[in-house]
Amino acid sequence: MLVACENLPNPFQSKLPESTASNRLPDTHLFLNFQPDAIDTVITELADTTGTYWDTTITYIRHLPDTTTSRQVLYWWGEDPDGEVVGYFYRWNFQSEWTYTTGESDTFYLPLQEMFAEFSFEVKSVDNANGVDATPAHLVLPVANQPPIIRFADGSNPSVGTDANVEEVSFPTRTFVWSVSDLDGAETVNHIRWALDDTTQWHIVPGNVTSVTLTELSADYHTFFVQAIDTAGAKSELITYPDSSDNTTANGWRVREPVGDILLVDDYELDNAGPTRTFYRDIIDSLYGTGNYTTIEVRDGVKAMPYAVNDQVAMFGYFKTVIWYHFSKAPHLPSADGGLRTFMDNGGNVFVSSLEVDPNYTFTSADSAHVLNPTGRMTSGLTIHFVDPSVTDSVHYLPELELKTSALISRRVSSFSHGVLDFGATSRDLFVLQAPRNSNDNWTGNPAIAQLFQSGETLSGQSVYFSLPFHLCKANNNMIPVMDYILNQIFH
């Protein structure tokens, strides 16, 4: 028997009553992280008439400060009883709009404009049903300003050995370099002020400036002052150079005027301003007049090359030609390479006598060097041919400018050829050694011991790099005409 049910009510299709449940809002939590408390124990040895005993001092160190800095790292999180937290809105009391984030921490730099201020922060969580915490987590932070800290950059002022009672001597261009830090954040350093000699005459530069180059300085003793000031007006320590309380740097700074068109660089410490310097000075005196040039010593410490390359460029730029000699210890040429190359690109000329051939030099062009005397001994009487630079299609020597070694050279010396040249650059042999005389001469042919180099720059000057000790090549007594030809014909 079939029973039709279409017209009967379906008990499973009755309408359910509407739910009275609603979305429950999330709750938000906020905290600031402090260094944990600690216990410091100090054990001290004491003695009296009864003997020796130990005293223990226990100190409880609590790191919950009554003020904080303007750099704040805050953490927050949310809890939702019927869903999940998907994001947060936060703002500071100086902000009118809320900022949305999905992160649960951030670093803030508070805009402190006075020595002390209170800032409040609130954050509220958002759940997956767009419900927002109606009672944001709230934190009040008392913030005390921290003054900036300023220091001269390491190595920017020449160091000294055991005696700081020495003076730095510079030319009329001098760069000072410093670094600034601030616990409140580097952004709070408003400006730097510096002065030369007179602290009533300040010069102001932005807070992110870390150096200043002084030019046209008078020939005299000087003192440089520099100080950092933050947005709240707090000042760093006023630092000075020279500083009589600093035993690591020179206690005096004197500026000298350049003299003449020639700079003679003494990079031969063991000569101690002796016969080698006299050798070069006698040549220059003969060619340019007595004392009509400038001599400097380059050493480690207070006589080091200027720290800033632009100071080196300025120093070389006071002259038309640099003559640099070196024989013992490591040369200081690597620290001057960039300055010499720029000097050349600007039209300056360079003559260098140094045993150390470095393929990395940019003021000349050198391939890897070949040691000519592995035993470390090169006898006197060796002929060094001067190659005529005006002849380009063959090798022609200038016999009247031929050199000859005048003493035993008890150092390893090298020959070298030019390396890979940049576009437009040129390099050619200028001095070559005679052919080997016997089996004791460990070379073949006529190895080059000097290169004449010119970069591809339009205004480039030239350089001569002589890899033997030039002052020990005077047996023919013709050093003055040789240098006259180099300085006044090749370099002009």
NUTOR-75574 format. One record per residue (C-alpha): chain; x, y negated, z negated. Coordinates in steps of 0.1 Angstrom, whole numbers. Example, Ala and Ser with C-alpha at 12.3 -4.5 7.8 and 13.67 -1.06 7.14 Angstrom:
REM NUTOR-75574
ATOM   kette      xx      yy      zz
ATOM       A     123      45     -78
ATOM       A     137      11     -71
***
This chain:
REM NUTOR-75574
ATOM   kette      xx      yy      zz
ATOM       A       0       0       0
ATOM       A      14     -34      10
ATOM       A      10     -63     -13
ATOM       A      14     -98       2
ATOM       A      35    -120     -21
ATOM       A      39    -152       0
ATOM       A      13    -171     -19
ATOM       A      25    -160     -54
ATOM       A      46    -185     -74
ATOM       A      84    -176     -76
ATOM       A      95    -178    -112
ATOM       A     131    -183    -101
ATOM       A     124    -214     -81
ATOM       A     111    -235    -109
ATOM       A     128    -269    -112
ATOM       A     154    -270    -139
ATOM       A     154    -299    -164
ATOM       A     178    -328    -157
ATOM       A     211    -326    -176
ATOM       A     215    -351    -204
ATOM       A     253    -346    -205
ATOM       A     275    -375    -191
ATOM       A     313    -379    -183
ATOM       A     334    -383    -215
ATOM       A     360    -410    -212
ATOM       A     397    -402    -216
ATOM       A     419    -413    -245
ATOM       A     453    -430    -240
ATOM       A     484    -428    -261
ATOM       A     515    -451    -260
ATOM       A     549    -450    -277
ATOM       A     583    -467    -277
ATOM       A     613    -445    -280
ATOM       A     639    -454    -307
ATOM       A     672    -438    -315
ATOM       A     666    -412    -343
ATOM       A     674    -419    -378
ATOM       A     707    -405    -391
ATOM       A     727    -399    -422
ATOM       A     763    -411    -422
ATOM       A     787    -395    -447
ATOM       A     820    -412    -456
ATOM       A     845    -394    -478
ATOM       A     871    -416    -494
ATOM       A     903    -406    -512
ATOM       A     907    -426    -545
ATOM       A     934    -426    -570
ATOM       A     938    -439    -606
ATOM       A     959    -431    -636
ATOM       A     941    -398    -641
ATOM       A     950    -385    -606
ATOM       A     935    -383    -572
ATOM       A     899    -376    -565
ATOM       A     873    -379    -536
ATOM       A     843    -402    -535
ATOM       A     814    -394    -511
ATOM       A     792    -422    -498
ATOM       A     760    -412    -480
ATOM       A     743    -439    -459
ATOM       A     708    -435    -444
ATOM       A     707    -452    -411
ATOM       A     673    -461    -398
ATOM       A     670    -472    -362
ATOM       A     636    -487    -363
ATOM       A     644    -524    -356
ATOM       A     624    -554    -365
ATOM       A     631    -568    -331
ATOM       A     639    -554    -297
ATOM       A     655    -566    -265
ATOM       A     637    -578    -234
ATOM       A     645    -545    -216
ATOM       A     618    -521    -226
ATOM       A     613    -484    -217
ATOM       A     577    -474    -225
ATOM       A     560    -440    -223
ATOM       A     523    -432    -223
ATOM       A     499    -403    -216
ATOM       A     462    -396    -216
ATOM       A     438    -368    -226
ATOM       A     404    -361    -211
ATOM       A     380    -338    -230
ATOM       A     360    -328    -199
ATOM       A     383    -332    -170
ATOM       A     418    -344    -162
ATOM       A     437    -377    -163
ATOM       A     447    -389    -128
ATOM       A     462    -423    -134
ATOM       A     466    -453    -156
ATOM       A     461    -491    -156
ATOM       A     485    -513    -176
ATOM       A     493    -549    -181
ATOM       A     513    -573    -203
ATOM       A     498    -602    -222
ATOM       A     513    -626    -196
ATOM       A     496    -608    -167
ATOM       A     459    -613    -158
ATOM       A     456    -583    -134
ATOM       A     460    -547    -142
ATOM       A     485    -525    -124
ATOM       A     476    -490    -114
ATOM       A     502    -461    -116
ATOM       A     502    -424    -117
ATOM       A     535    -424    -137
ATOM       A     537    -420    -174
ATOM       A     568    -442    -181
ATOM       A     585    -473    -168
ATOM       A     612    -498    -175
ATOM       A     602    -534    -179
ATOM       A     622    -567    -182
ATOM       A     603    -592    -202
ATOM       A     605    -628    -191
ATOM       A     620    -641    -223
ATOM       A     623    -679    -222
ATOM       A     631    -686    -258
ATOM       A     652    -671    -285
ATOM       A     623    -651    -300
ATOM       A     588    -641    -287
ATOM       A     561    -614    -291
ATOM       A     548    -595    -261
ATOM       A     519    -571    -261
ATOM       A     513    -542    -237
ATOM       A     482    -522    -231
ATOM       A     475    -491    -210
ATOM       A     443    -472    -203
ATOM       A     439    -438    -186
ATOM       A     416    -430    -157
ATOM       A     400    -395    -153
ATOM       A     390    -376    -122
ATOM       A     354    -389    -125
ATOM       A     367    -425    -124
ATOM       A     361    -429    -161
ATOM       A     384    -455    -177
ATOM       A     394    -455    -214
ATOM       A     373    -482    -230
ATOM       A     399    -487    -258
ATOM       A     433    -491    -242
ATOM       A     464    -481    -262
ATOM       A     481    -513    -274
ATOM       A     516    -522    -286
ATOM       A     530    -555    -298
ATOM       A     568    -559    -294
ATOM       A     588    -586    -312
ATOM       A     617    -595    -288
ATOM       A     648    -613    -298
ATOM       A     671    -626    -270
ATOM       A     706    -612    -267
ATOM       A     733    -635    -253
ATOM       A     750    -624    -221
ATOM       A     786    -610    -221
ATOM       A     812    -622    -197
ATOM       A     846    -608    -189
ATOM       A     873    -614    -163
ATOM       A     874    -585    -139
ATOM       A     900    -559    -146
ATOM       A     933    -568    -128
ATOM       A     920    -601    -116
ATOM       A     945    -619    -138
ATOM       A     981    -606    -137
ATOM       A     991    -583    -165
ATOM       A    1022    -585    -186
ATOM       A    1044    -561    -204
ATOM       A    1054    -564    -240
ATOM       A    1057    -602    -239
ATOM       A    1027    -623    -230
ATOM       A    1048    -655    -234
ATOM       A    1053    -658    -196
ATOM       A    1036    -678    -169
ATOM       A    1018    -670    -137
ATOM       A    1029    -692    -108
ATOM       A    1003    -695     -80
ATOM       A     999    -716     -49
ATOM       A     971    -743     -47
ATOM       A     945    -716     -40
ATOM       A     934    -694     -69
ATOM       A     903    -671     -72
ATOM       A     888    -661    -105
ATOM       A     866    -630    -107
ATOM       A     844    -620    -136
ATOM       A     816    -596    -145
ATOM       A     785    -604    -166
ATOM       A     762    -580    -185
ATOM       A     732    -586    -207
ATOM       A     713    -562    -229
ATOM       A     681    -580    -218
ATOM       A     689    -572    -182
ATOM       A     711    -588    -155
ATOM       A     680    -606    -143
ATOM       A     680    -628    -174
ATOM       A     714    -643    -166
ATOM       A     703    -677    -153
ATOM       A     735    -694    -143
ATOM       A     773    -694    -147
ATOM       A     792    -726    -155
ATOM       A     829    -730    -150
ATOM       A     854    -758    -155
ATOM       A     890    -766    -147
ATOM       A     910    -782    -175
ATOM       A     881    -804    -187
ATOM       A     850    -788    -203
ATOM       A     831    -820    -200
ATOM       A     830    -815    -162
ATOM       A     811    -783    -156
ATOM       A     803    -767    -123
ATOM       A     771    -746    -121
ATOM       A     766    -715     -99
ATOM       A     738    -689     -99
ATOM       A     738    -661    -124
ATOM       A     746    -635     -98
ATOM       A     778    -652     -87
ATOM       A     809    -633     -98
ATOM       A     838    -653     -85
ATOM       A     849    -688     -75
ATOM       A     879    -698     -53
ATOM       A     896    -730     -63
ATOM       A     915    -749     -36
ATOM       A     938    -779     -33
ATOM       A     949    -775     -69
ATOM       A     975    -800     -81
ATOM       A    1010    -788     -89
ATOM       A    1007    -786    -126
ATOM       A     997    -763    -155
ATOM       A     960    -756    -156
ATOM       A     933    -738    -176
ATOM       A     901    -722    -162
ATOM       A     869    -719    -183
ATOM       A     838    -698    -175
ATOM       A     806    -690    -194
ATOM       A     773    -673    -187
ATOM       A     739    -687    -198
ATOM       A     706    -668    -198
ATOM       A     670    -679    -192
ATOM       A     665    -685    -229
ATOM       A     696    -708    -231
ATOM       A     718    -684    -250
ATOM       A     754    -687    -241
ATOM       A     781    -660    -237
ATOM       A     815    -664    -252
ATOM       A     835    -691    -234
ATOM       A     864    -672    -218
ATOM       A     895    -689    -206
ATOM       A     926    -682    -185
ATOM       A     952    -684    -197
ATOM       A     942    -673    -232
ATOM       A     969    -675    -259
ATOM       A     950    -648    -280
ATOM       A     952    -623    -251
ATOM       A     984    -603    -252
ATOM       A     977    -585    -220
ATOM       A     978    -614    -196
ATOM       A    1001    -643    -190
ATOM       A     998    -672    -215
ATOM       A    1006    -698    -189
ATOM       A     994    -707    -154
ATOM       A    1013    -731    -132
ATOM       A    1005    -742     -96
ATOM       A    1034    -748     -72
ATOM       A    1033    -766     -39
ATOM       A    1045    -747      -8
ATOM       A    1077    -760       8
ATOM       A    1085    -757      45
ATOM       A    1072    -734      72
ATOM       A    1090    -702      60
ATOM       A    1079    -680      31
ATOM       A    1107    -657      19
ATOM       A    1093    -627      -1
ATOM       A    1118    -610     -24
ATOM       A    1105    -574     -29
ATOM       A    1139    -561     -40
ATOM       A    1138    -559     -78
ATOM       A    1172    -543     -84
ATOM       A    1189    -572     -65
ATOM       A    1177    -595     -93
ATOM       A    1180    -626     -71
ATOM       A    1215    -616     -62
ATOM       A    1235    -611     -30
ATOM       A    1205    -599      -8
ATOM       A    1185    -630     -16
ATOM       A    1216    -651      -9
ATOM       A    1220    -633      24
ATOM       A    1185    -644      36
ATOM       A    1187    -678      21
ATOM       A    1220    -686      38
ATOM       A    1204    -677      72
ATOM       A    1173    -698      66
ATOM       A    1193    -727      52
ATOM       A    1214    -727      84
ATOM       A    1183    -726     107
ATOM       A    1159    -749      88
ATOM       A    1179    -770      64
ATOM       A    1189    -763      29
ATOM       A    1159    -755       7
ATOM       A    1134    -763      33
ATOM       A    1114    -731      27
ATOM       A    1097    -713      -2
ATOM       A    1109    -682     -20
ATOM       A    1087    -659     -42
ATOM       A    1094    -627     -60
ATOM       A    1069    -599     -58
ATOM       A    1070    -574     -87
ATOM       A    1046    -555    -109
ATOM       A    1029    -574    -136
ATOM       A    1029    -612    -137
ATOM       A    1046    -615    -103
ATOM       A    1022    -591     -85
ATOM       A    1005    -601     -53
ATOM       A     973    -621     -58
ATOM       A     943    -600     -68
ATOM       A     920    -616     -42
ATOM       A     927    -610      -5
ATOM       A     915    -646       3
ATOM       A     942    -658     -21
ATOM       A     968    -638      -2
ATOM       A     955    -652      31
ATOM       A     956    -687      17
ATOM       A     992    -681       3
ATOM       A    1005    -668      37
ATOM       A     985    -695      55
ATOM       A    1005    -723      40
ATOM       A    1034    -711      62
ATOM       A    1041    -703      98
ATOM       A    1064    -673      92
ATOM       A    1067    -647      64
ATOM       A    1101    -630      59
ATOM       A    1097    -600      35
ATOM       A    1126    -578      24
ATOM       A    1126    -546       3
ATOM       A    1152    -519      -4
ATOM       A    1146    -501     -37
ATOM       A    1116    -487     -55
ATOM       A    1082    -486     -39
ATOM       A    1074    -517     -18
ATOM       A    1045    -540     -26
ATOM       A    1036    -542      11
ATOM       A    1005    -519       7
ATOM       A     989    -545     -16
ATOM       A     996    -573       9
ATOM       A     986    -554      41
ATOM       A     952    -569      46
ATOM       A     964    -604      39
ATOM       A     993    -601      63
ATOM       A     971    -588      90
ATOM       A     947    -617      86
ATOM       A     976    -641      85
ATOM       A     988    -626     119
ATOM       A     954    -627     134
ATOM       A     953    -664     125
ATOM       A     986    -670     144
ATOM       A    1012    -663     117
ATOM       A    1044    -643     123
ATOM       A    1059    -617     100
ATOM       A    1094    -602      97
ATOM       A    1098    -572      74
ATOM       A    1128    -552      64
ATOM       A    1118    -521      45
ATOM       A    1128    -485      44
ATOM       A    1092    -473      38
ATOM       A    1074    -468      71
ATOM       A    1036    -464      64
ATOM       A    1013    -455      93
ATOM       A     985    -471      74
ATOM       A     999    -506      77
ATOM       A     977    -528      99
ATOM       A    1002    -557     103
ATOM       A    1023    -534     125
ATOM       A    1018    -502     144
ATOM       A    1037    -471     132
ATOM       A    1033    -434     140
ATOM       A    1047    -409     116
ATOM       A    1083    -417     107
ATOM       A    1114    -394     114
ATOM       A    1141    -394      88
ATOM       A    1175    -401     105
ATOM       A    1197    -391      76
ATOM       A    1183    -362      56
ATOM       A    1214    -362      34
ATOM       A    1205    -398      23
ATOM       A    1238    -412      36
ATOM       A    1243    -433      67
ATOM       A    1278    -445      73
ATOM       A    1289    -480      83
ATOM       A    1299    -490     118
ATOM       A    1267    -478     135
ATOM       A    1256    -499     165
ATOM       A    1221    -512     166
ATOM       A    1210    -524     201
ATOM       A    1188    -554     205
ATOM       A    1162    -547     233
ATOM       A    1155    -577     255
ATOM       A    1117    -582     250
ATOM       A    1115    -603     282
ATOM       A    1123    -572     304
ATOM       A    1092    -550     306
ATOM       A    1100    -526     335
ATOM       A    1132    -512     321
ATOM       A    1153    -511     289
ATOM       A    1179    -539     288
ATOM       A    1200    -547     258
ATOM       A    1212    -582     246
ATOM       A    1249    -574     237
ATOM       A    1255    -607     219
ATOM       A    1227    -599     195
ATOM       A    1239    -563     188
ATOM       A    1240    -554     151
ATOM       A    1263    -531     133
ATOM       A    1259    -515      99
ATOM       A    1283    -531      74
ATOM       A    1282    -507      45
ATOM       A    1272    -471      35
ATOM       A    1234    -469      34
ATOM       A    1228    -444       5
ATOM       A    1191    -441      11
ATOM       A    1170    -421      36
ATOM       A    1161    -442      65
ATOM       A    1136    -436      93
ATOM       A    1129    -443     129
ATOM       A    1094    -447     142
ATOM       A    1074    -454     173
ATOM       A    1041    -472     175
ATOM       A    1008    -455     168
ATOM       A     975    -456     186
ATOM       A     969    -493     196
ATOM       A     936    -511     195
ATOM       A     924    -527     226
ATOM       A     946    -556     237
ATOM       A     973    -548     211
ATOM       A    1009    -544     221
ATOM       A    1039    -528     205
ATOM       A    1074    -521     218
ATOM       A    1109    -512     206
ATOM       A    1130    -542     195
ATOM       A    1160    -526     179
ATOM       A    1172    -490     187
ATOM       A    1201    -471     171
ATOM       A    1231    -460     192
ATOM       A    1232    -424     205
ATOM       A    1246    -399     180
ATOM       A    1284    -399     176
ATOM       A    1288    -364     163
ATOM       A    1269    -335     146
ATOM       A    1266    -356     114
ATOM       A    1242    -380     132
ATOM       A    1208    -362     130
ATOM       A    1190    -378     158
ATOM       A    1188    -377     196
ATOM       A    1188    -405     221
ATOM       A    1183    -440     209
ATOM       A    1157    -439     181
ATOM       A    1137    -471     174
ATOM       A    1143    -487     141
ATOM       A    1122    -519     147
ATOM       A    1089    -525     165
ATOM       A    1076    -558     179
ATOM       A    1039    -558     174
ATOM       A    1010    -581     184
ATOM       A     973    -574     177
ATOM       A     947    -579     203
ATOM       A     933    -610     186
ATOM       A     933    -641     209
ATOM       A     954    -662     184
ATOM       A     975    -634     171
ATOM       A    1010    -640     159
ATOM       A    1036    -612     160
ATOM       A    1054    -590     136
ATOM       A    1088    -573     135
ATOM       A    1092    -543     113
ATOM       A    1128    -533     107
ATOM       A    1132    -499      90
ATOM       A    1169    -502      80
ATOM       A    1182    -526      53
ATOM       A    1187    -557      75
ATOM       A    1212    -571      50
ATOM       A    1235    -541      55
ATOM       A    1236    -546      93
ATOM       A    1259    -577      93
ATOM       A    1293    -562     104
ATOM       A    1292    -583     137
ATOM       A    1288    -615     118
ATOM       A    1259    -626     140
ATOM       A    1229    -625     117
ATOM       A    1221    -662     121
ATOM       A    1218    -661     160
ATOM       A    1199    -628     157
ATOM       A    1173    -643     133
ATOM       A    1173    -675     153
ATOM       A    1163    -656     184
ATOM       A    1136    -637     165
ATOM       A    1121    -667     146
ATOM       A    1125    -694     173
ATOM       A    1122    -676     206
ATOM       A    1102    -644     201
ATOM       A    1079    -659     174
ATOM       A    1074    -691     195
***
